[in-house]
Amino acid sequence: MFTAFSNAEFVDGKLTAGWYTQKVKNNAQLKNYAAPTQELRNLVNQAVKRNSLFQIAARPKAMRPIMFSRYQGGMYYGTHIDNRVSSSNLV
C-alpha cells in the first residue's frame, strides 16, 4: 500500500490551512482528490471504524476527510491551534 505514496502527487500544505496557520505550516499534503488519496482514506477509515477503543474513546459523530502529510528536510508545522469544527464545516 505504501507504493501508493511513491507515485502520488503532493501539494503545498498551506492550501488547507487557515490564515494564521499558513504562517507556521511548511509541509506537503497528498493532493485532495487524487485516486491514491481516496484509496488510502478508505483504508484508514475502515481501520478506524473497526477499532472499538477509538470508537469508545472518541465517540465520533462525523469525521473530516483524512489528510496525509509529508515532511522533508527543512519542513515543519509550527505551534498553532486547529480551526474549530462545527456542523456547518462538515458540508
FENRARA-V909928 format. One record per pair of residues at least 6 apart in sequence whose ideal C-beta (glycine too) atoms are under 6 Angstrom apart, sorted by sequence separation. I is the first residue (numbers start at 0). J is the second residue. D is the distance in whole Angstrom. If there is no record, write none. Layout:
# FENRARA-V909928
i = {I:I}
j = {J:J}
d = {D:D}
This chain:
# FENRARA-V909928
i = {47:29:13:16:13:12:12:12:12:9:9:10:7:8:43:8:40:7:61:3:3:28:29:28:26:27:26:26:25:25:26:24:23:23:20:9:17}
j = {53:36:21:24:24:24:26:27:28:27:29:30:29:30:65:33:65:35:89:35:39:66:67:68:68:69:70:74:74:75:76:76:77:79:79:69:82}
d = {6:5:5:5:6:5:4:6:5:4:6:5:5:4:5:6:5:4:5:4:6:5:4:5:5:5:5:5:5:5:6:5:3:5:5:5:5}
